[in-house]
Amino acid sequence: MPHMSIQIEGLDQLEQRFAEKVAAMLPEPVVFEVKAGGARGGAKNAMITHVLAAAGRNFTWVNPKTKGQIALAARGLFSAAAGAKRNAVETIKALLLVGIGENVQAQKNPGGGGFRPLTARYAAMKQRKFGRTVPIGKASGDLLGGLHVEVRRT
């Protein structure tokens, strides 16, 4: 029986079980993975993302608005038409990236609390380098701009 494992921050156990049941019903299970890229390279941007999350600045979660939009788009995965399935996959990929961008814009962690403020030293460095204190995760544009979604068939 086909099976897909979905690992997304922000899904509680009930949603995780639901996602697994839906995945098991799909004729062609897939996994959506948000990957880091960019001019600095995927490994460095992935490390920066993990460090930010550990410092109370986690933006790589799926917010409730995005979850709802993905649930609607996922209906296309059950279509018999190949074009509808491709469209659903591309829509879900785009929604994941837009949702992450919204999290950065809102500067909110999965629990709803705001990002931990920058240290005075780092805020001063951003002020010197960019002429203003750029929001967390947006200084160079490389971190978010380098994100992409890969789809694997399991």
VOPAGU-2260 file (C-alpha; in pm, 1 decimal, decimal comma):
REM VOPAGU-2260
SITE   aa  ch    i         X         Y         Z
SITE  MET   A    0       0,0       0,0       0,0
SITE  PRO   A    1     147,3     342,8     -90,8
SITE  HIS   A    2     244,8     557,9     203,0
SITE  MET   A    3     369,7     914,0     241,4
SITE  SER   A    4     526,4    1071,0     544,9
SITE  ILE   A    5     466,8    1442,6     591,1
SITE  GLN   A    6     695,9    1622,5     833,2
SITE  ILE   A    7     590,5    1985,9     870,6
SITE  GLU   A    8     644,8    2199,7    1177,6
SITE  GLY   A    9     317,2    2320,5    1318,5
SITE  LEU   A   10     117,7    2004,7    1261,4
SITE  ASP   A   11      -1,1    1855,8    1586,4
SITE  GLN   A   12     -45,7    1480,0    1629,2
SITE  LEU   A   13    -406,0    1475,9    1507,7
SITE  GLU   A   14    -321,1    1671,0    1193,4
SITE  GLN   A   15     -17,6    1447,5    1141,0
SITE  ARG   A   16    -232,4    1131,9    1153,8
SITE  PHE   A   17    -484,0    1291,8     916,6
SITE  ALA   A   18    -204,4    1384,9     673,2
SITE  GLU   A   19     -73,3    1028,5     681,5
SITE  LYS   A   20    -420,8     882,6     613,2
SITE  VAL   A   21    -474,1    1119,2     320,0
SITE  ALA   A   22    -128,8    1035,7     186,1
SITE  ALA   A   23    -202,3     663,0     204,2
SITE  MET   A   24    -511,3     715,2     -15,2
SITE  LEU   A   25    -320,8     893,4    -290,0
SITE  PRO   A   26    -252,7     679,3    -594,4
SITE  GLU   A   27      93,4     836,5    -628,0
SITE  PRO   A   28     221,5     951,6    -286,3
SITE  VAL   A   29     448,7    1255,4    -274,0
SITE  VAL   A   30     659,4    1439,9     -18,4
SITE  PHE   A   31     696,6    1818,5     -31,9
SITE  GLU   A   32    1029,3    1941,8     106,8
SITE  VAL   A   33    1125,3    2306,7     145,6
SITE  LYS   A   34    1496,4    2330,6      67,5
SITE  ALA   A   35    1745,8    2609,4     120,8
SITE  GLY   A   36    1947,4    2747,4    -168,2
SITE  GLY   A   37    2063,9    3094,4    -263,2
SITE  ALA   A   38    2392,8    3265,9    -334,3
SITE  ARG   A   39    2539,4    3157,7       2,5
SITE  GLY   A   40    2454,1    2798,6     -80,4
SITE  GLY   A   41    2194,9    2559,6      54,8
SITE  ALA   A   42    2407,8    2423,7     339,0
SITE  LYS   A   43    2486,0    2768,7     481,1
SITE  ASN   A   44    2129,1    2896,5     447,7
SITE  ALA   A   45    1993,0    2575,5     603,3
SITE  MET   A   46    2232,8    2624,2     894,8
SITE  ILE   A   47    2124,5    2989,0     932,5
SITE  THR   A   48    1759,1    2879,5     934,5
SITE  HIS   A   49    1826,9    2624,6    1210,8
SITE  VAL   A   50    2024,5    2877,7    1414,9
SITE  LEU   A   51    1745,1    3135,1    1380,8
SITE  ALA   A   52    1486,7    2877,8    1494,1
SITE  ALA   A   53    1699,5    2780,9    1794,9
SITE  ALA   A   54    1727,9    3152,1    1881,2
SITE  GLY   A   55    1348,9    3196,2    1893,0
SITE  ARG   A   56    1309,7    3315,0    1533,3
SITE  ASN   A   57    1142,8    3020,1    1359,7
SITE  PHE   A   58     974,4    3107,6    1030,4
SITE  THR   A   59     968,8    2763,8     863,1
SITE  TRP   A   60     634,9    2651,8    1000,2
SITE  VAL   A   61     302,0    2622,3     820,1
SITE  ASN   A   62      64,4    2885,1     955,7
SITE  PRO   A   63    -311,4    2819,1     983,6
SITE  LYS   A   64    -397,8    3026,0     675,7
SITE  THR   A   65    -149,2    2832,3     463,8
SITE  LYS   A   66    -269,3    2497,8     605,0
SITE  GLY   A   67    -623,6    2579,0     491,7
SITE  GLN   A   68    -509,3    2683,7     145,8
SITE  ILE   A   69    -299,7    2367,9     108,1
SITE  ALA   A   70    -596,4    2153,9     214,8
SITE  LEU   A   71    -805,2    2307,6     -64,3
SITE  ALA   A   72    -529,2    2272,5    -322,9
SITE  ALA   A   73    -463,2    1910,6    -220,5
SITE  ARG   A   74    -802,0    1810,4    -356,9
SITE  GLY   A   75    -647,4    1825,5    -702,2
SITE  LEU   A   76    -410,6    1542,8    -607,9
SITE  PHE   A   77    -709,9    1307,4    -619,7
SITE  SER   A   78    -807,8    1407,6    -973,2
SITE  ALA   A   79    -790,1    1157,6   -1255,1
SITE  ALA   A   80    -660,7    1434,9   -1483,9
SITE  ALA   A   81    -281,2    1458,8   -1489,3
SITE  GLY   A   82    -298,8    1835,2   -1551,1
SITE  ALA   A   83    -506,7    1886,6   -1237,0
SITE  LYS   A   84    -256,5    1686,0   -1032,0
SITE  ARG   A   85      37,0    1887,4   -1170,6
SITE  ASN   A   86    -148,3    2210,8   -1097,7
SITE  ALA   A   87    -220,1    2098,8    -740,1
SITE  VAL   A   88     146,6    2012,0    -682,7
SITE  GLU   A   89     264,2    2348,7    -820,5
SITE  THR   A   90       1,9    2534,9    -616,4
SITE  ILE   A   91     106,4    2359,1    -294,3
SITE  LYS   A   92     472,3    2436,8    -365,2
SITE  ALA   A   93     389,2    2805,9    -414,0
SITE  LEU   A   94     167,3    2815,3    -102,6
SITE  LEU   A   95     445,9    2674,4     115,6
SITE  LEU   A   96     685,9    2949,1       4,0
SITE  VAL   A   97     426,8    3226,0      35,2
SITE  GLY   A   98     337,8    3104,3     385,8
SITE  ILE   A   99     701,3    3113,9     495,2
SITE  GLY   A  100     728,5    3465,6     356,1
SITE  GLU   A  101     420,2    3566,0     554,9
SITE  ASN   A  102     577,1    3424,1     871,9
SITE  VAL   A  103     888,8    3634,3     817,0
SITE  GLN   A  104     681,8    3943,7     741,7
SITE  ALA   A  105     476,9    3890,4    1059,5
SITE  GLN   A  106     792,4    3800,6    1259,5
SITE  LYS   A  107     591,6    3528,3    1439,2
SITE  ASN   A  108     693,2    3188,7    1577,8
SITE  PRO   A  109     471,0    2877,0    1560,1
SITE  GLY   A  110     319,1    2946,7    1902,3
SITE  GLY   A  111     209,0    3292,6    1787,3
SITE  GLY   A  112     468,2    3485,5    1984,9
SITE  GLY   A  113     696,8    3732,7    1816,8
SITE  PHE   A  114    1055,7    3663,4    1717,1
SITE  ARG   A  115    1312,7    3719,1    1988,3
SITE  PRO   A  116    1458,9    4067,8    1931,1
SITE  LEU   A  117    1801,4    4111,9    1778,1
SITE  THR   A  118    2093,4    4165,5    2009,4
SITE  ALA   A  119    2202,9    4529,0    2032,5
SITE  ARG   A  120    2531,8    4440,5    1862,4
SITE  TYR   A  121    2367,3    4265,8    1566,7
SITE  ALA   A  122    2102,8    4538,1    1529,5
SITE  ALA   A  123    2383,7    4798,2    1516,1
SITE  MET   A  124    2564,2    4596,3    1248,6
SITE  LYS   A  125    2246,1    4579,9    1039,0
SITE  GLN   A  126    2199,1    4954,4    1084,7
SITE  ARG   A  127    2553,2    5021,3     956,2
SITE  LYS   A  128    2532,3    4772,2     668,9
SITE  PHE   A  129    2180,0    4844,7     542,1
SITE  GLY   A  130    2112,3    5195,5     676,1
SITE  ARG   A  131    1823,4    5060,1     880,7
SITE  THR   A  132    1744,2    4763,9    1102,8
SITE  VAL   A  133    1615,4    4512,7     850,7
SITE  PRO   A  134    1356,2    4262,2     979,7
SITE  ILE   A  135    1487,2    3922,2    1088,0
SITE  GLY   A  136    1533,8    3688,7     792,4
SITE  LYS   A  137    1525,3    3966,7     531,7
SITE  ALA   A  138    1865,8    4137,8     543,1
SITE  SER   A  139    2018,4    4016,9     216,0
SITE  GLY   A  140    1711,6    3855,0      60,2
SITE  ASP   A  141    1918,4    3539,9       4,1
SITE  LEU   A  142    1763,8    3331,6     281,5
SITE  LEU   A  143    1403,8    3357,6     159,4
SITE  GLY   A  144    1494,4    3410,0    -205,7
SITE  GLY   A  145    1692,6    3087,7    -207,1
SITE  LEU   A  146    1409,9    2869,8     -78,3
SITE  HIS   A  147    1253,6    2622,4    -316,2
SITE  VAL   A  148    1025,0    2323,7    -283,8
SITE  GLU   A  149    1119,4    1979,4    -407,9
SITE  VAL   A  150     862,5    1709,0    -462,7
SITE  ARG   A  151     958,3    1344,8    -426,5
SITE  ARG   A  152     744,1    1054,1    -525,1
SITE  THR   A  153     764,9     778,2    -265,5
